[in-house]
Amino acid sequence: MKDLELNEQIRDREVRLIDTDGEQLGIMSAKKALEIAMEKRLDLVKIAPQAKPPVCRIMDFGKYKYELSKKEKEAKKKQKVINVKEVRLSPSIEEHDLNVKANHAIKFLESGDKVKVTIRFRGREVGYVELGQKVMDRFTELVSEVGTVEKKPVMEGKNMTMVLSPKNN
C-alpha cells in the first residue's frame, strides 16, 4: 500500500497500461500513460513494479485507499481477540478451593479465553512435584466439559504451568 508509486513518482521509461475497466491499453511511455490518466482526471498507479515492463493502472487512488481501509476495518471487526487468564493454585490446595478456582476457569473458558494454570512450589514443596501433578490432573477433570489441555503441565523453575483452551462447539 505505502510502496505504490503514483503519477510523477513513476520513473520507468515504458509501462504496460491498464484502463479503469481492466482493459489493457498496451505498452507505452510513462509520460504518455500519465497524460492519458490526467485527461481522465484520475491517477496512474504502478501496481506490479517487478514485471517487465512494469504494470500501471489508471484509477482514483483516493477511492482505492478508502476501499482498502474499509476492508481492513471489516476484517478487524470479525477478528476474535483471545486473552490468556491465569489461575494460581498451590500443591496443598483444599477440595473446595480447587472447585472455586475451577469455576473461575470455566467462566473464562466459556467466554472464549485461554486459561494458564500455575502451581507455585514454595520452600520444601519443590520436593513434592507429584502432589502438584495430582492437583493439575484433578483441575483438568473439573474443567474437562468446557476446556481441553493445550499445553501439558510442565515444571519451569519453582512453578508448574499448564494451558487450557476452550473446546470448539
Phi, psi and omega in degrees: 000307184284336183269010176285132176267142177221154179047244187290346180288341182284115185255000182291150181286313181237146178222154172267125188255134176241133182282175182300327182269010177090004181278135180280129179261358176097187181267131180208174179290152181297325180298314181294320179298320179294322178298317180298317180296319181295323178299322181275000183057043178232179181258151173259118185239130178278112184260339178225082184291337183279346182288159177242112348287163181301147181263129178240151181230144176269121181203167173273103188295322178300316179294320180298314179297319180298314179299318179298316181295325177296318179296319179297317179297319180296318179295323179295322180298322184280351181286139177255123179271125180254120177263155175251115178263150182243138174239125181255135179235173172232158183293339182252035183287142179281160184301315182296316179297322178297319179296319179298313179297321179296321178296321176299314181298321180297318177301316180298315182294321180294331178275006173093008180267156173274156180235127175259119181260125182236134171245121179262124178265124181244139176061233185283353180299336182302333179286351184242055181298328181296330174296316177299321179297319179296319179298317178298316180298316180297318180297317179300318177301316184295326183257009187297337181289328184246347184222156176236155180283119178269320179229119183297157180302130182225139176278127175232097184068238179264008181244145171248126182236152178213146179243130177249142176235155182295145176288143176278125182277000000 
